Amino acid sequence: MKKYTLTSYDPIELDLPKPQVPPSLVDAQIEKLLEPLAEYHEIAEDREVALGDHAVVTTVDACIDGNPASNFVLEHSLYHVGGGEMPRTFDEELLGMAAGETKDAEAKIKLPLSQDGEASLLTMKVTVEKILSCRIPELTDEFVKEHFSPATTIEEFRDGVAKQFGKPDMAKDDAQFPDLVLDELAKRLVEEPDPVDLLPGQPLEALKVTCAIDALAEHLDIELSDDEITAQMPGNDLEQRIKIRKQLEDQGLGDEAVVFARREAALSWLVNNSRVSYK
């Protein structure tokens, strides 16, 4: 295969479009942001707590499997029933309670480190002090300017909320990472690949990637020891890699094994030094 060159040998810095955030997720987050600015009024009518209500709640002696659980202590706290602040099973205990009522509540919950199927018992004495109506302020451009600067319009505010759900930089062990940076590297190829270098059934785009990684390996002046060549062979362990390399050499493909190892080493350098972000 002839030698190729690249327009740049720098690591890849790839910015991908941020995946679309569902409008319903943005709406739910905006509702949470507006809640502290809402007006709350005690409901005068004699009725029970319903899903979606806001209530003033106090809990006493909160325990998980008999052990004190400070995370579940509420003291005259404004609580949104069904808002996701506490486990759903706790919300179910509140449903049907009347203002001023106290009860011994029990709710099964799944802790973060528990095994599948395991549930712990949350117990407490809970009092619903008041049931409140909630009037969320109308979202207007003027309201946004006053409370959510630097946004000045509803559209800017929604865009800002959506960005909170943006993906972090792609992890280098992500299965897509090597393919993404290799595709970008291939775009830097100066010369068109020689059709003579095409392997049977190999797409032209795949040949471009091969030519690009060879050009990078040449630029990096990668020279591998015998052990390093073996380490780059495919396989789950050293024994497998030794076996695969020996098979190649027995077939008269020892030089191809060296070329393969240089490409893998160049790819490792490319992956370790590159970045893929969502903007």
URWO-V409981 format. One record per backbone hydrogen bond with DSSP energy under -0.5 kcal/mol. NH is the residue of the N-H (numbers start at 1). CO is the residue of the C=O. E is the energy in kcal/mol with one decimal. If there is no record, write none. Layout:
# URWO-V409981
nh,co,e
NH,CO,E
NH,CO,E
This chain:
# URWO-V409981
nh,co,e
7,188,-2.1
14,12,-0.5
14,275,-2.9
15,13,-0.5
16,14,-0.6
16,277,-3.6
25,22,-1.0
26,22,-1.5
27,23,-2.8
28,24,-2.0
29,25,-1.9
30,26,-2.5
31,27,-2.2
32,28,-1.5
33,29,-2.0
34,30,-1.9
35,31,-1.2
36,32,-0.6
37,34,-1.4
38,35,-1.7
39,135,-2.1
41,133,-2.0
43,131,-3.0
44,42,-0.5
47,45,-1.2
49,97,-2.9
52,81,-2.0
53,50,-2.1
54,132,-1.1
55,79,-2.6
56,130,-2.0
57,55,-0.6
57,77,-2.7
58,127,-2.1
59,74,-2.7
60,125,-2.7
63,123,-2.6
64,67,-2.9
65,63,-0.5
65,121,-2.8
67,64,-1.9
69,62,-2.7
72,69,-1.6
73,70,-1.7
74,72,-0.5
76,74,-0.5
77,57,-2.4
79,55,-3.4
79,77,-0.5
81,53,-2.7
81,79,-0.8
83,80,-2.0
90,87,-1.2
91,87,-1.6
92,88,-2.0
93,89,-0.9
93,90,-0.7
94,90,-1.1
94,91,-0.5
95,91,-1.5
96,49,-2.2
97,94,-2.3
99,47,-0.6
100,128,-3.7
101,98,-2.1
101,128,-0.5
103,126,-2.3
105,103,-0.7
105,124,-3.0
107,122,-2.6
109,120,-2.7
111,109,-0.6
114,111,-1.6
118,115,-2.1
120,109,-3.4
122,107,-3.2
122,120,-0.6
123,63,-2.6
123,121,-0.6
124,105,-1.7
125,60,-2.7
126,103,-2.7
126,124,-0.6
127,58,-2.9
128,101,-2.2
129,56,-2.7
129,127,-0.8
130,56,-1.1
132,54,-3.3
133,41,-3.4
135,39,-2.9
136,134,-0.7
140,138,-0.8
144,140,-2.4
145,141,-2.5
146,142,-1.9
147,143,-2.2
148,144,-2.9
151,148,-1.6
157,153,-2.3
158,154,-2.7
159,155,-2.4
160,156,-2.3
161,157,-2.2
162,158,-2.6
163,159,-1.7
164,160,-0.6
164,161,-1.2
165,162,-1.7
166,163,-1.7
170,276,-2.9
174,171,-1.8
177,174,-1.2
178,174,-0.6
180,176,-2.3
181,177,-2.3
182,178,-2.2
183,179,-2.3
184,180,-1.7
185,181,-2.1
186,182,-2.3
187,183,-0.9
188,185,-1.7
189,186,-1.4
190,5,-2.6
197,194,-2.5
198,195,-1.5
202,199,-2.5
207,203,-1.6
208,204,-2.1
209,205,-1.7
210,206,-2.0
211,207,-2.8
212,208,-2.3
213,209,-2.5
214,210,-2.1
215,211,-2.0
216,212,-2.1
217,213,-2.4
218,214,-2.3
219,215,-2.2
220,216,-2.6
221,217,-0.5
221,218,-0.7
222,217,-2.0
229,225,-2.3
230,226,-1.9
231,227,-2.2
232,228,-1.0
232,229,-0.7
233,230,-1.5
241,237,-2.0
242,238,-2.7
243,239,-2.0
244,240,-2.6
245,241,-2.3
246,242,-2.2
247,243,-2.2
248,244,-2.0
249,245,-2.4
250,246,-2.7
251,247,-1.2
252,249,-1.6
253,248,-3.3
257,253,-1.8
258,254,-1.5
259,255,-2.2
260,256,-2.7
261,257,-2.2
262,258,-2.2
263,259,-2.2
264,260,-2.3
265,261,-2.2
266,262,-2.4
267,263,-2.6
268,264,-2.2
269,265,-2.1
270,266,-2.4
271,267,-2.9
272,268,-2.6
273,269,-1.5
274,270,-0.9
274,271,-0.6
275,12,-2.7
277,14,-3.0
279,16,-2.9
279,277,-0.5
